[in-house]
Amino acid sequence: MSVAKKEYKRVTVKSLVDMKKNGEKISMLTAYDYTMAKIVDGAGTDVILVGDSASNVMAGHETTLPITLDQMIYHASSVIRAIERALVVVDIPFGSYQSDPKEALRSAIRIMKESGGHAVKMEGGSEIKESIKRILNAGIPVMGHLGLTPQSIYKFGTYTVRAKEEEEADKLKSDALMLERIGCFAIVLEKIPAKLAQEVAESVSIPVIGIGAGAGVDGQVLVTHDMLGMTHEFNPRFLRRYMNLYEDMTEAFTQYGKDVKSGDFPSDKEQY
């Protein structure tokens, strides 16, 4: 028997837990600016991630590592001003939490106070346990992130699927249970085998949101610019493109240029 979908005027961390209990899948997309966030929120997306993927998408860096805490706060504050319904989760960027739990707490507090974000996301398991606990103890909600953790790309050396071997899979499952136990409200699993992701989702009571982690989890997240087809060089198996804005925008910009050059724009109706 299907469960009636509950309408959430405002999505909270509790809403996500309720969604999992009720068997309702969670939708999550990225946004880095006011205009995009307003559209994503208006479409009814449950969670908006202000991801450190802004380093790639907005700034053109090869990895997520260069983006700074100040830049993440800027992007997050832009997104927050657009939001009426979605829960906004903000990535704590590389170098802002790994070395010292006190620094981790300072970074999380700055994000919450200066951007107005609703929660933070952190990559890693047992290695950053004390930093997560320090932030949780301050009353700041934390979303975990396991599997492929892009901030550790130079350790991995590749963006290939993680946890295919038993040892790494066992650690991932152990880390997921630990994240739940210390109080994280959700976990992102990135680019791991679908069977493993489903096992993790079934082993914890908190929502598990996948990206390249199969259908057996509690929700999905994609980078908005990827799913809209604004980027065209990135073609992983897990990406479904719902539009091809790269071609559409290129065509529009080209036509605009032709209209300006020819004098067709502006027309008589487009002047005062």
C-alpha positions in Angstrom: 0.0 0.0 0.0 1.4 3.4 -1.0 1.9 6.0 1.7 0.4 9.5 1.2 3.0 12.1 0.6 3.2 14.6 3.4 3.5 18.3 2.3 6.3 20.1 4.1 6.1 23.9 4.1 9.6 24.0 5.4 12.0 21.0 5.2 14.1 20.4 8.4 16.5 17.7 9.5 13.5 16.0 11.2 11.6 16.1 8.0 14.2 14.1 6.3 14.2 11.4 9.0 10.4 11.3 8.7 10.7 10.9 4.9 12.9 7.9 5.3 10.4 6.3 7.9 7.5 7.0 5.5 9.4 5.5 2.5 9.4 8.9 0.6 12.5 9.5 -1.4 14.5 12.7 -0.8 15.5 15.0 -3.7 18.7 17.1 -3.4 20.4 19.4 -5.8 23.2 21.9 -5.7 23.0 25.7 -5.9 25.6 28.4 -5.5 23.7 31.6 -6.3 20.4 33.4 -5.6 18.8 33.0 -9.0 19.5 29.3 -9.4 18.5 28.6 -5.8 15.2 30.3 -6.2 14.3 28.1 -9.1 15.5 24.9 -7.5 13.6 25.7 -4.3 10.5 26.7 -6.2 10.5 23.4 -7.9 10.0 21.6 -4.6 13.5 20.2 -4.1 13.9 18.9 -0.5 17.5 19.8 0.1 19.8 22.3 -1.5 23.5 21.6 -1.2 25.9 24.6 -1.4 28.6 22.3 -2.4 32.4 22.9 -2.6 31.8 21.7 -6.2 31.4 25.5 -6.7 35.2 25.3 -6.9 34.8 23.4 -10.2 31.5 24.7 -11.5 31.7 28.4 -10.6 35.4 29.0 -10.5 36.8 26.5 -13.0 39.3 24.8 -10.7 40.2 21.2 -11.4 39.4 20.0 -7.9 37.3 21.2 -4.9 40.3 21.9 -2.8 41.0 25.6 -3.7 37.7 27.0 -2.5 38.0 28.9 0.7 35.7 29.2 3.8 35.0 32.9 2.9 33.9 31.9 -0.6 31.7 29.1 0.7 30.0 31.6 3.0 29.5 34.0 0.2 27.8 31.3 -2.0 25.7 30.0 0.9 24.5 33.5 1.9 23.4 34.1 -1.7 21.5 30.8 -1.7 19.8 31.4 1.7 18.3 34.6 0.5 16.3 32.7 -2.1 14.9 29.9 0.0 11.4 29.4 1.2 11.1 25.6 1.6 14.3 23.6 1.2 16.8 22.6 3.8 20.2 24.3 2.9 23.3 22.2 3.7 26.7 23.9 3.3 30.0 22.0 2.7 32.8 22.9 5.0 35.7 23.3 2.6 39.0 21.5 2.6 41.5 22.7 5.2 38.8 24.1 7.5 38.2 21.1 9.7 40.6 18.3 9.2 43.5 19.3 11.4 41.8 20.4 14.6 38.3 20.0 16.2 38.5 23.5 17.5 39.1 24.9 14.0 36.3 22.7 12.7 33.9 24.2 15.2 35.0 27.8 14.4 34.5 27.1 10.6 31.0 25.6 11.2 30.0 28.5 13.5 31.1 31.0 10.8 29.1 29.2 8.2 25.9 29.2 10.3 26.2 32.7 11.6 27.4 34.5 8.5 25.5 32.6 5.8 22.3 31.6 7.7 22.7 28.0 6.5 20.8 25.2 8.1 23.4 22.5 8.4 27.0 21.6 7.3 28.4 18.6 5.4 31.8 17.0 6.1 33.7 14.4 4.2 35.2 11.4 6.1 34.5 8.9 8.8 36.5 7.9 11.9 39.4 10.2 10.9 37.3 13.3 11.6 35.1 11.9 14.4 36.2 14.4 17.0 35.6 17.3 14.7 32.1 16.2 13.9 31.3 15.6 17.6 32.6 19.1 18.5 30.3 20.6 15.9 27.3 18.5 16.9 27.8 19.4 20.6 27.4 23.0 19.6 24.0 22.3 18.2 24.9 22.4 14.6 23.4 19.7 12.4 26.0 17.6 10.4 25.5 15.6 7.2 28.2 13.0 6.7 29.8 12.1 3.4 31.5 8.7 2.7 32.7 6.8 -0.4 34.4 8.9 -3.0 35.3 12.1 -1.0 36.5 14.6 -3.6 38.5 16.6 -1.0 40.7 13.5 -0.7 41.3 13.2 -4.5 45.1 13.4 -4.2 45.0 10.5 -1.7 42.8 8.4 -4.0 44.5 9.5 -7.2 41.4 8.9 -9.2 37.6 9.5 -9.2 36.9 5.8 -9.7 34.3 3.8 -7.8 35.2 3.4 -4.1 34.7 0.5 -1.7 34.8 -2.3 -4.2 37.2 -4.3 -2.0 36.1 -5.9 1.2 38.4 -3.9 3.5 37.3 -0.5 2.3 33.6 -1.6 2.2 33.8 -2.8 5.8 35.3 0.5 6.9 32.6 2.4 5.1 29.8 0.4 6.8 31.5 0.9 10.2 31.9 4.7 9.5 28.2 5.0 8.5 27.1 3.4 11.8 29.5 5.7 13.7 28.2 8.8 12.0 24.6 7.8 13.0 25.7 6.9 16.5 27.4 10.3 17.2 24.4 12.2 15.9 24.7 13.0 12.1 21.2 13.6 10.6 22.0 12.1 7.2 24.9 10.7 5.1 25.8 11.2 1.4 27.3 8.1 -0.3 29.2 8.9 -3.4 30.2 6.5 -6.2 30.1 3.2 -4.5 28.6 -0.2 -5.5 24.8 -0.1 -5.4 24.5 -3.3 -3.3 26.8 -1.8 -0.6 24.9 1.5 -0.6 21.6 -0.3 -0.1 23.2 -2.3 2.8 24.3 0.9 4.5 20.9 2.5 4.0 19.1 -0.4 5.5 21.6 -0.5 8.5 21.0 3.0 9.7 17.9 4.9 10.7 19.1 8.2 9.2 18.6 9.1 5.5 21.3 8.0 3.1 21.5 10.1 -0.1 23.4 8.7 -3.0 25.3 10.1 -6.0 26.4 7.2 -8.1 25.3 4.8 -5.4 22.3 3.1 -7.0 18.6 3.2 -6.3 18.5 1.4 -2.9 19.2 4.5 -0.9 16.8 7.1 0.6 17.4 9.9 -1.9 19.5 11.2 -4.7 21.7 14.3 -5.3 23.1 15.7 -8.5 25.1 18.8 -9.4 22.4 21.1 -11.0 24.7 22.4 -13.7 25.4 18.8 -14.8 21.8 17.6 -14.8 20.8 20.7 -16.8 23.4 20.0 -19.4 25.2 23.3 -18.8 28.4 21.3 -18.5 29.2 18.9 -21.3 32.7 17.4 -20.6 31.5 15.4 -17.6 29.8 12.2 -18.4 29.7 9.7 -15.5 27.4 6.7 -15.7 25.2 8.0 -12.8 24.4 11.4 -14.4 21.0 11.8 -16.1 20.8 15.0 -18.1 17.3 16.5 -18.0 18.1 19.3 -20.5 20.9 20.3 -22.9 21.4 23.9 -21.9 24.9 24.0 -23.2 23.6 23.7 -26.8 20.5 25.8 -26.1 22.5 28.6 -24.5 25.2 28.5 -27.2 22.5 28.9 -29.8 20.9 31.8 -28.0 24.1 33.6 -27.5 25.1 33.1 -31.1 21.8 34.4 -32.3 22.0 37.4 -30.0 25.4 38.3 -31.5 24.1 38.0 -35.0 21.1 40.2 -34.2 23.3 42.9 -32.6 25.7 42.8 -35.6 22.9 43.0 -38.1 21.1 45.8 -36.3 18.0 43.5 -35.9 18.2 44.1 -32.1 16.8 46.2 -30.7 13.7 46.6 -32.9 11.4 49.6 -32.8 9.3 47.8 -30.1 12.4 47.3 -27.9 13.2 51.0 -27.7 11.8 53.9 -25.6 
